[in-house]
Amino acid sequence: MSLGEHLRELRKRLVISAIAILVAAVAGFLLAPYVIDAIRVPINQIAEERNATIVYTTVTGAFDLRISIAVTIAIVIASPIWLYQVFAFLVPGLTQKEKRYTFGFFFSAVPLFFAGALAGWFVFPHMVLLLTSFSAEQEATYLDARVYYDFVIKLVLAIGIGFVLPVFLVLLNFVGVLSAASIIKGWRVAVLVITLFTALATPAADVISMFLLAIPMVVLYFSAWGVAWFHDRRVARRATELEESLAA
C-alpha cells in the first residue's frame, strides 16, 4: 500500500479502538463504585484498629477517581478489540514465519497478563496492610484517593507484567539474543528474586499467599527455559544437517 493508504488504515484501526473503549467506558463508569468498594476493603480492616480512611483533597476528586477507574475498566474490557486492531494493522507487513511467532506470543502473553493481574488483585490487600502496619497505633492513616488508586493499579500491573516476562525470555531466545543455557544458568538468581518479590508483596505471617504467588512465577520461568531448550536443540540440529549437506 501507499503511504496514504497506510495512514487511512491506521485511522480506521484507531477509530474502531476508540469507539470500543468509549462504549466500554460506559460500563466501566457503572462498575466503578463496586471497584472503589473493593479497593476500600483493606482500609476498612485498618480502621477497625485505628483511625483510617480514604480522603479526597479536591472538590472534583471523587468524580476524577470514578472517571479514572471507568477508563481503566474500559481498556481492560475492550482489550480484545483494540489488541486485535493493532495486530491486524501489523500482520500484513510480516512474513509467514513472523506471523506464526507473533500469533504464538500474542495468544500466550495476553492470558498470562490477565492471570498475573488477578494474582496482583489478590495480593494488593495484603500489601496495603503490610505497608500501613509500620505506623504506630495512635497515629491516623489518611490516604489520598488518587494516590491510593494509582498504587493499586501499579501493583496489579507490575505482577501482571511479571507473569508475561517468561514470554519475553522465549522471544529473546527465538530471535537469537538469549540461549536456553543462559536462562537456566541464572535460575538461582531468578528464584531468589521471585521469592523476595512475593515475600514483600505478602505479609510475613501469610506464607501460603507468598507460595501461591511464587510457585506459578517459578513454574513459568522454568517453562520458558524448557521452550527455549527445545528451540535451541532444533536450531542446532538444523545447523548440523546443513553442514553435513554442504560437506556432501
PAZAPA-4460 file (N, C-alpha, C; in steps of 0.05 Angstrom, whole numbers, plus 32768, in hexadecimal, padded with zeros to 4 digits):
% residues 248
    n_x    n_y    n_z   ca_x   ca_y   ca_z    c_x    c_y    c_z   seq   type   mol
   8011   7FE8   8000   8000   8000   8000   8011   8019   8000     1      M     A
   8006   802F   7FF6   8014   8049   7FF7   8013   8054   8013     2      S     A
   8022   8069   8018   8023   8076   8032   8007   8080   803A     3      L     A
   7FF9   808C   8027   7FDE   8095   802C   7FCB   807F   8034     4      G     A
   7FCD   8068   8027   7FBD   8051   802E   7FC3   8046   8049     5      E     A
   7FDD   8046   8050   7FE5   803D   806B   7FDA   8050   8080     6      H     A
   7FDA   806A   807B   7FCF   807D   808F   7FB1   807A   8091     7      L     A
   7FA3   8075   807B   7F86   8070   807D   7F80   8057   808C     8      R     A
   7F90   8042   8087   7F8C   8029   8096   7F91   802D   80B4     9      E     A
   7FA6   803D   80BB   7FAC   8043   80D7   7F95   8052   80E3    10      L     A
   7F8A   8066   80D5   7F74   8076   80DF   7F5C   8064   80E4    11      R     A
   7F56   8052   80D2   7F40   803F   80D5   7F43   802E   80EE    12      K     A
   7F5B   8024   80F3   7F60   8013   810A   7F5E   8023   8124    13      R     A
   7F68   803C   8124   7F66   804D   813B   7F4A   8054   8142    14      L     A
   7F3A   805A   812E   7F1E   8061   8132   7F0E   804A   813E    15      V     A
   7F13   8032   8133   7F05   801A   813E   7F0D   8015   815B    16      I     A
   7F27   8018   8161   7F31   8014   817D   7F25   8029   818F    17      S     A
   7F24   8043   8186   7F19   8058   8197   7EFB   8054   819D    18      A     A
   7EEC   804B   8189   7ECF   8046   818D   7ECB   8030   81A0    19      I     A
   7EDB   801A   819E   7ED9   8004   81B1   7EDF   800C   81CD    20      A     A
   7EF4   801C   81D1   7EFB   8025   81EC   7EE6   8038   81F7    21      I     A
   7EDB   8049   81E5   7EC6   805C   81EE   7EAD   804D   81F7    22      L     A
   7EA5   803A   81E8   7E8D   802A   81EF   7E92   801B   8209    23      V     A
   7EAA   800F   820C   7EB1   8001   8224   7EB3   8013   823C    24      A     A
   7EBA   802D   8237   7EBC   8040   824D   7EA2   8045   825B    25      A     A
   7E8C   8042   824C   7E71   8045   8258   7E6C   802F   826C    26      V     A
   7E73   8017   8264   7E71   8001   8278   7E84   8004   828F    27      A     A
   7E9C   800F   8288   7EB0   8014   829D   7EA6   8028   82B1    28      G     A
   7E98   803C   82A8   7E8E   8051   82BA   7E79   8045   82CD    29      F     A
   7E69   8033   82C3   7E55   8026   82D4   7E62   8012   82E8    30      L     A
   7E78   8006   82E0   7E86   7FF3   82F1   7E99   8000   8305    31      L     A
   7EA0   8019   8300   7EB4   8027   8311   7EAE   8027   832F    32      A     A
   7E94   802B   8337   7E8F   802A   8354   7E96   8010   8361    33      P     A
   7E92   7FFA   8352   7E98   7FDF   835D   7EB6   7FDC   8360    34      Y     A
   7EC5   7FE7   834C   7EE2   7FE5   834E   7EEC   7FF6   8366    35      V     A
   7EE1   800E   8369   7EE9   801F   8380   7EE3   8010   839A    36      I     A
   7ECC   8003   839C   7EC6   7FF4   83B5   7EDA   7FDD   83B9    37      D     A
   7EE3   7FD1   83A3   7EF6   7FBA   83A5   7F11   7FC4   83AF    38      A     A
   7F1B   7FDB   83A4   7F35   7FE4   83AC   7F35   7FF2   83C7    39      I     A
   7F1C   7FF7   83D1   7F1A   8003   83EC   7F1A   7FEE   8402    40      R     A
   7F19   7FD4   83FB   7F17   7FBF   840F   7F2F   7FBF   8422    41      V     A
   7F48   7FC0   8419   7F5E   7FC0   842C   7F5E   7FD9   843E    42      P     A
   7F55   7FEF   8434   7F53   8007   8444   7F3E   8003   845A    43      I     A
   7F28   7FF6   8454   7F14   7FF0   8469   7F1F   7FDE   847E    44      N     A
   7F31   7FCB   8476   7F3D   7FBA   848A   7F50   7FC9   849C    45      Q     A
   7F5F   7FDC   8491   7F71   7FED   84A1   7F61   7FFE   84B4    46      I     A
   7F49   8008   84AB   7F38   8019   84BB   7F2D   800B   84D3    47      A     A
   7F2D   7FF1   84D3   7F24   7FE2   84EB   7F37   7FE5   8502    48      E     A
   7F50   7FEB   84FD   7F65   7FED   8512   7F6C   800A   8518    49      E     A
   7F6B   801C   8504   7F72   8038   8508   7F63   8049   84F3    50      R     A
   7F65   8063   84F6   7F58   8075   84E4   7F65   8074   84C8    51      N     A
   7F55   806B   84B4   7F60   8068   8499   7F49   806C   8485    52      A     A
   7F4F   807B   8470   7F3A   8080   845C   7F48   808A   8442    53      T     A
   7F38   808A   842D   7F41   8095   8413   7F35   80B1   8411    54      I     A
   7F45   80C4   8409   7F3C   80E0   8408   7F3F   80EB   83EB    55      V     A
   7F2F   80FE   83E5   7F30   810D   83CB   7F3A   8129   83D1    56      Y     A
   7F4F   8131   83C4   7F5C   814B   83CB   7F52   8161   83B9    57      T     A
   7F41   815B   83A6   7F36   8170   8394   7F17   816C   8392    58      T     A
   7F0A   8181   8388   7EED   8180   8385   7EE5   816A   8370    59      V     A
   7EF5   8168   835B   7EEE   8155   8346   7EFD   813A   8349    60      T     A
   7F09   8136   8361   7F19   811E   8365   7F09   8104   8361    61      G     A
   7EF1   8103   836C   7EE1   80EB   836B   7ED9   80E5   834E    62      A     A
   7ED1   80FA   833F   7EC9   80F7   8323   7EE1   80EF   8312    63      F     A
   7EF8   80FC   8317   7F10   80F5   8307   7F18   80D8   830C    64      D     A
   7F16   80CF   8325   7F1D   80B3   832A   7F0B   80A0   831C    65      L     A
   7EF1   80A6   831C   7EDE   8095   830F   7EE3   8094   82F1    66      R     A
   7EEA   80AA   82E5   7EF1   80AB   82C8   7F0A   809A   82C3    67      I     A
   7F1E   809D   82D4   7F37   808E   82D0   7F32   8070   82D1    68      S     A
   7F21   8068   82E5   7F1B   804B   82E7   7F0B   8042   82CF    69      I     A
   7EF8   8053   82C6   7EE8   804B   82AF   7EF9   8047   8296    70      A     A
   7F0D   8059   8292   7F1F   8056   827B   7F30   803D   827D    71      V     A
   7F3A   8038   8295   7F4A   8020   829A   7F3A   8006   8294    72      T     A
   7F21   8005   829E   7F10   7FEF   8298   7F0A   7FEC   827B    73      I     A
   7F06   8003   826E   7F00   8003   8251   7F17   7FF8   8241    74      A     A
   7F30   7FFF   8248   7F47   7FF5   8239   7F4A   7FD7   823D    75      I     A
   7F43   7FCD   8255   7F45   7FB0   8259   7F2E   7FA2   824A    76      V     A
   7F16   7FAC   824C   7EFF   7F9F   823F   7F03   7F9F   8221    77      I     A
   7F0C   7FB5   8216   7F0E   7FB8   81F9   7F29   7FAD   81EE    78      A     A
   7F3A   7FA2   81FF   7F54   7F99   81F7   7F54   7F85   81E0    79      S     A
   7F41   7F72   81DF   7F41   7F60   81C8   7F3D   7F6F   81AD    80      P     A
   7F2D   7F84   81AE   7F27   7F93   8195   7F3F   7FA4   818D    81      I     A
   7F4A   7FB5   81A0   7F60   7FC6   8197   7F7A   7FB7   8193    82      W     A
   7F7E   7FA1   81A1   7F95   7F91   819C   7F93   7F84   8180    83      L     A
   7F7B   7F7B   8179   7F78   7F70   815E   7F7D   7F85   8149    84      Y     A
   7F74   7F9E   814D   7F79   7FB3   813A   7F96   7FB8   8136    85      Q     A
   7FA6   7FB8   814C   7FC3   7FBB   814A   7FCF   7FA4   8139    86      V     A
   7FC6   7F8C   8140   7FD0   7F74   8133   7FC8   7F75   8115    87      F     A
   7FAF   7F7C   810F   7FA6   7F7D   80F3   7FB5   7F91   80E2    88      A     A
   7FBE   7FA7   80EF   7FCD   7FBB   80E1   7FEA   7FB2   80DB    89      F     A
   7FF5   7FA2   80ED   8011   7F9A   80EA   8015   7F81   80D9    90      L     A
   8002   7F6E   80DB   8005   7F54   80CE   800A   7F55   80B0    91      V     A
   7FFD   7F66   80A1   8002   7F66   8084   801F   7F6B   807C    92      P     A
   802E   7F78   808E   804A   7F7E   8087   805E   7F69   8091    93      G     A
   8054   7F53   809C   8066   7F3F   80A7   8068   7F27   8094    94      L     A
   807E   7F19   8096   8082   7F00   8087   8071   7EEA   8094    95      T     A
   806E   7ED4   8086   805E   7EBE   8090   806A   7EB3   80AB    96      Q     A
   8084   7EB1   80AD   8091   7EA8   80C5   808D   7EBC   80DC    97      K     A
   8090   7ED5   80D6   808C   7EEA   80EA   806F   7EEA   80F4    98      E     A
   805C   7EE6   80E2   8040   7EE4   80EA   803C   7ECE   80FE    99      K     A
   8048   7EB6   80F8   8045   7E9F   8109   8050   7EA5   8125   100      R     A
   8067   7EB1   8127   8072   7EB8   8141   8061   7ECC   814F   101      Y     A
   8058   7EE0   8140   8048   7EF6   814D   802E   7EEB   8158   102      T     A
   8021   7ED9   8149   8008   7ECD   8153   800D   7EBE   816D   103      F     A
   8023   7EAE   816D   8029   7E9F   8185   802E   7EB0   819D   104      G     A
   803F   7EC4   819A   8046   7ED6   81B1   802E   7EE6   81BA   105      F     A
   801E   7EEF   81A6   8007   7F00   81AD   7FF2   7EF0   81BD   106      F     A
   7FEB   7ED8   81B4   7FD6   7EC9   81C1   7FE0   7EBB   81DA   107      F     A
   7FFA   7EBC   81E0   8003   7EB2   81FA   8008   7EC9   820D   108      S     A
   8010   7EE0   8203   8016   7EF7   8215   7FFD   7F03   8221   109      A     A
   7FE7   7F05   8211   7FCF   7F11   821B   7FC2   7F02   8233   110      V     A
   7FBE   7EE7   8230   7FB3   7ED9   8248   7FC6   7EDA   8260   111      P     A
   7FE0   7ED9   825B   7FF3   7EDA   8272   7FF1   7EF5   827F   112      L     A
   7FEE   7F0B   8270   7FEB   7F25   827C   7FD2   7F27   828D   113      F     A
   7FBC   7F1D   8283   7FA3   7F1D   8293   7FA6   7F0C   82AC   114      F     A
   7FB3   7EF5   82AA   7FB7   7EE4   82C1   7FC9   7EF2   82D6   115      A     A
   7FDE   7F00   82CD   7FEE   7F0F   82DF   7FDF   7F26   82EC   116      G     A
   7FCE   7F34   82DC   7FBF   7F4A   82E7   7FAB   7F40   82FD   117      A     A
   7F9F   7F28   82F8   7F8E   7F1D   830C   7F9E   7F16   8326   118      L     A
   7FB6   7F0B   8322   7FC7   7F05   8339   7FCE   7F1F   8348   119      A     A
   7FD3   7F35   8339   7FD9   7F4E   8345   7FC1   7F59   8355   120      G     A
   7FA9   7F55   834A   7F91   7F5D   8358   7F8E   7F4E   8372   121      W     A
   7F96   7F35   8371   7F94   7F24   838A   7FA8   7F2D   839E   122      F     A
   7FBF   7F37   8395   7FD5   7F3E   83A7   7FD2   7F5A   83B3   123      V     A
   7FC6   7F6D   83A4   7FC8   7F89   83AC   7FBD   7F8F   83C8   124      F     A
   7FA7   7F82   83D1   7F9E   7F88   83ED   7FB4   7F81   8402   125      P     A
   7FC2   7F6B   83FD   7FD8   7F64   8410   7FEE   7F78   840F   126      H     A
   7FF4   7F82   83F7   8009   7F96   83F4   8002   7FB0   8403   127      M     A
   7FE9   7FB8   8401   7FE0   7FD0   840F   7FE1   7FCD   842D   128      V     A
   7FD8   7FB6   8436   7FD9   7FB1   8453   7FF6   7FB0   845E   129      L     A
   8008   7FA5   844E   8023   7FA3   8456   8030   7FBF   8458   130      L     A
   802D   7FCE   8443   803A   7FE9   8442   802F   7FFC   8456   131      L     A
   8015   7FFB   845B   8009   800D   846F   800E   8004   848C   132      T     A
   8017   7FEB   848F   801C   7FE1   84AA   8035   7FEE   84B7   133      S     A
   8045   7FFC   84A7   805D   8009   84B3   8056   8022   84C3   134      F     A
   803F   802C   84C0   8037   8044   84CF   802D   803B   84EB   135      S     A
   8031   804C   84FF   8029   8046   851A   800B   8045   851D   136      A     A
   8001   8036   8531   7FE4   8032   8534   7FD6   804D   853A   137      E     A
   7FE4   805F   8548   7FD7   8078   854F   7FD7   808C   8538   138      Q     A
   7FE4   8085   8522   7FE4   8097   850B   7FCD   8090   84F7   139      E     A
   7FC3   80A5   84EB   7FAD   80A1   84D7   7FB9   809C   84BC   140      A     A
   7FAA   808E   84AB   7FB2   8088   8490   7F9E   8095   847D   141      T     A
   7FA6   80AA   8470   7F95   80B8   845C   7FA2   80B5   8441   142      Y     A
   7F95   80A7   842F   7FA1   80A1   8415   7F92   80B2   83FF   143      L     A
   7FA2   80C0   83EF   7F96   80CE   83D9   7F8B   80BA   83C5   144      D     A
   7F72   80BE   83BD   7F64   80AB   83AC   7F73   80A6   8392   145      A     A
   7F7C   80BC   8385   7F89   80B9   836B   7FA4   80AA   836E   146      R     A
   7FB3   80B1   8382   7FCD   80A4   8386   7FC9   8087   838D   147      V     A
   7FB5   8081   839D   7FAF   8065   83A5   7FA7   8055   838D   148      Y     A
   7F96   8060   837C   7F8D   8051   8364   7FA5   804C   8352   149      Y     A
   7FB6   8060   834E   7FCE   805D   833D   7FE0   8046   8348   150      D     A
   7FE2   8045   8362   7FF3   8030   836F   7FE7   8014   8368   151      F     A
   7FCD   8011   836B   7FC0   7FF8   8366   7FC4   7FEF   8349   152      V     A
   7FBF   8002   8336   7FC1   7FFC   831A   7FDE   7FF5   8312   153      I     A
   7FF1   8004   831D   800D   7FFE   8316   8016   7FE3   8321   154      K     A
   800C   7FDC   8339   8013   7FC2   8344   8007   7FAB   8334   155      L     A
   7FEE   7FAE   832C   7FE0   7F9A   831C   7FEE   7F97   8301   156      V     A
   7FF5   7FAE   82F4   8002   7FAD   82DA   801F   7FA1   82DD   157      L     A
   802D   7FA7   82F3   8048   7F9D   82F6   8048   7F7E   82F8   158      A     A
   8035   7F73   8306   8033   7F56   8308   802A   7F4A   82EE   159      I     A
   8017   7F58   82E1   800F   7F4E   82C6   8026   7F4D   82B3   160      G     A
   8036   7F62   82B2   804E   7F62   82A1   8062   7F4D   82A9   161      I     A
   8064   7F48   82C4   8076   7F33   82CE   806F   7F18   82C3   162      G     A
   8055   7F13   82BF   804C   7EF9   82B4   8052   7EF7   8296   163      F     A
   8054   7F0E   8289   8059   7F0F   826C   8077   7F0D   8265   164      V     A
   8088   7F14   8278   80A5   7F14   8273   80B0   7EFA   8268   165      L     A
   80A7   7EE2   8271   80B0   7EC9   8264   80AB   7EC8   8246   166      P     A
   8096   7ED4   823D   8090   7ED5   8221   80A6   7EE5   8212   167      V     A
   80AF   7EFB   821E   80C4   7F0B   8212   80DE   7EFC   8213   168      F     A
   80E3   7EEB   8227   80FB   7EDA   8227   80FB   7EC8   820F   169      L     A
   80E4   7EBC   820A   80E1   7EAA   81F3   80E5   7EB9   81D9   170      V     A
   80DA   7ED1   81D8   80DC   7EE2   81C0   80FA   7EE9   81BB   171      L     A
   8108   7EF0   81D0   8125   7EF6   81CD   8134   7EDE   81C4   172      L     A
   812C   7EC7   81CD   8139   7EAE   81C4   8133   7EA8   81A7   173      N     A
   811B   7EAD   819E   8113   7EA7   8182   8121   7EBA   816F   174      F     A
   8128   7ED2   8178   8136   7EE5   8166   8154   7EE3   8169   175      V     A
   815D   7ED0   8179   817A   7ECB   817C   8189   7EDC   818F   176      G     A
   817B   7EEB   81A0   8189   7EFD   81B3   8190   7EEE   81CD   177      V     A
   817F   7EDB   81D5   8183   7ECD   81EF   8181   7EAF   81EA   178      L     A
   8194   7EA0   81F4   8194   7E83   81F1   8186   7E76   8209   179      S     A
   817E   7E5D   8205   8172   7E4F   821B   8186   7E4A   8232   180      A     A
   819F   7E47   822B   81B4   7E43   823F   81B6   7E5C   8251   181      A     A
   81B4   7E73   8245   81B5   7E8C   8255   819D   7E8E   8267   182      S     A
   8186   7E85   825E   816E   7E87   826F   8170   7E75   8287   183      I     A
   8179   7E5C   8282   817B   7E49   8299   8192   7E4F   82AB   184      I     A
   81A7   7E5C   82A0   81BE   7E63   82B0   81B6   7E77   82C6   185      K     A
   81A3   7E88   82C1   819B   7E9C   82D4   8182   7E94   82E4   186      G     A
   817C   7E7A   82E6   8163   7E72   82F3   8164   7E78   8311   187      W     A
   817B   7E76   831E   817C   7E7B   833A   8176   7E98   8340   188      R     A
   8182   7EAA   8330   817C   7EC7   8334   815F   7ECC   832E   189      V     A
   8154   7EC0   8319   8138   7EC4   8313   8125   7EBB   8329   190      A     A
   812A   7EA4   8334   8119   7E9A   834A   811C   7EAB   8362   191      V     A
   8134   7EB5   8368   8138   7EC7   837F   8129   7EE1   837B   192      L     A
   812B   7EEC   8363   811D   7F06   835E   80FF   7F02   8360   193      V     A
   80F4   7EEC   8355   80D8   7EE6   8356   80CF   7EE3   8373   194      I     A
   80DF   7ED4   8383   80D8   7ED0   839F   80D8   7EEA   83AF   195      T     A
   80EC   7EFA   83AA   80ED   7F14   83B8   80D6   7F26   83B0   196      L     A
   80CF   7F26   8397   80B9   7F36   838D   809F   7F2D   839A   197      F     A
   8099   7F13   839A   8081   7F09   83A6   8080   7F0C   83C4   198      T     A
   8098   7F0B   83D1   8099   7F0F   83EE   8092   7F2C   83F5   199      A     A
   809B   7F3F   83E4   8095   7F5B   83E9   8078   7F61   83E2   200      L     A
   806D   7F52   83CF   8051   7F57   83C7   803C   7F4A   83D9   201      A     A
   8045   7F39   83EB   8032   7F2D   83FE   803C   7F30   841A   202      T     A
   802A   7F30   842D   8033   7F34   8449   8045   7F1D   8452   203      P     A
   8056   7F23   8466   8069   7F0F   846F   805B   7EF6   847A   204      A     A
   8044   7EFA   8486   8036   7EE3   8493   8026   7ED3   847F   205      A     A
   8022   7EDE   8467   8011   7ED0   8453   8023   7EC2   843F   206      D     A
   802F   7EAB   8448   8041   7E9C   8438   8033   7E8F   8420   207      V     A
   801A   7E87   8424   800A   7E79   840F   8007   7E8C   83F7   208      I     A
   8000   7EA5   83FC   7FFC   7EB8   83E6   8016   7EBC   83D7   209      S     A
   802C   7EBD   83E6   8046   7EC0   83D9   804C   7EA9   83C6   210      M     A
   8047   7E91   83CE   804D   7E79   83BD   8039   7E78   83A6   211      F     A
   8020   7E80   83AB   800C   7E7F   8396   8013   7E92   837F   212      L     A
   8021   7EA8   8386   802A   7EBB   8372   8045   7EB3   8366   213      L     A
   8057   7EA8   8376   8072   7EA1   836D   8073   7E88   835B   214      A     A
   8063   7E74   8362   8065   7E5B   8354   805E   7E5E   8336   215      I     A
   8048   7E6B   832F   8043   7E6E   8312   8058   7E7E   8303   216      P     A
   8064   7E92   8311   8078   7EA2   8304   8091   7E92   82FF   217      M     A
   8099   7E80   8312   80B0   7E6F   830F   80AA   7E5A   82F9   218      V     A
   8092   7E4F   82F9   808A   7E3C   82E4   808C   7E49   82C8   219      V     A
   8083   7E61   82C6   8084   7E6F   82AC   80A0   7E74   82A3   220      L     A
   80B2   7E7A   82B7   80CE   7E7E   82B0   80DB   7E65   82A4   221      Y     A
   80D6   7E4E   82B2   80E1   7E35   82A8   80D3   7E2B   828E   222      F     A
   80BA   7E33   828B   80AC   7E2C   8272   80B9   7E3B   825B   223      S     A
   80C0   7E55   8260   80CE   7E64   824B   80E8   7E58   8244   224      A     A
   80F7   7E4E   8258   8110   7E40   8253   810B   7E27   8242   225      W     A
   80F6   7E18   8249   80F1   7DFF   823A   80EB   7E05   821D   226      G     A
   80DA   7E1A   8217   80D5   7E21   81FB   80EE   7E29   81ED   227      V     A
   80FF   7E39   81FB   8118   7E43   81EF   812B   7E2B   81EA   228      A     A
   812B   7E18   81FC   813D   7E00   81F8   8135   7DF0   81E0   229      W     A
   811B   7DEB   81DC   8112   7DDD   81C4   8118   7DED   81AB   230      F     A
   8115   7E07   81AC   811B   7E17   8195   8138   7E17   818E   231      H     A
   814A   7E18   81A2   8167   7E17   819D   816F   7DFC   8192   232      D     A
   8163   7DE7   819B   8169   7DCD   8191   8161   7DCB   8173   233      R     A
   814A   7DD5   816C   8141   7DD4   8151   8153   7DE5   813F   234      R     A
   815B   7DFD   8148   816D   7E0D   8139   8188   7E00   8135   235      V     A
   8193   7DF3   814A   81AC   7DE5   8148   81AA   7DCE   8135   236      A     A
   8194   7DBF   8136   8191   7DA8   8124   8190   7DB1   8107   237      R     A
   8182   7DC7   8102   8180   7DD1   80E6   819C   7DDB   80DD   238      R     A
   81AB   7DE7   80EF   81C6   7DF1   80E8   81D8   7DD9   80E1   239      A     A
   81D5   7DC3   80F0   81E5   7DAC   80EB   81DE   7D9F   80D0   240      T     A
   81C4   7D9D   80CB   81BB   7D92   80B1   81C5   7DA3   809A   241      E     A
   81C5   7DBD   809D   81CE   7DCF   8088   81EC   7DCB   8083   242      L     A
   81FB   7DC8   8098   8218   7DC4   8095   821E   7DA9   8088   243      E     A
   820F   7D95   808F   8213   7D7A   8083   820C   7D7B   8065   244      E     A
   81F6   7D89   805F   81EE   7D8B   8042   8202   7D9A   8032   245      S     A
   820E   7DB0   803E   8222   7DBF   8030   823C   7DAF   802C   246      L     A
   8243   7D9F   8041   825A   7D8F   803F   8257   7D79   802A   247      A     A
   823F   7D6F   8028   823A   7D5A   8014   823B   7D66   7FF8   248      A     A
***
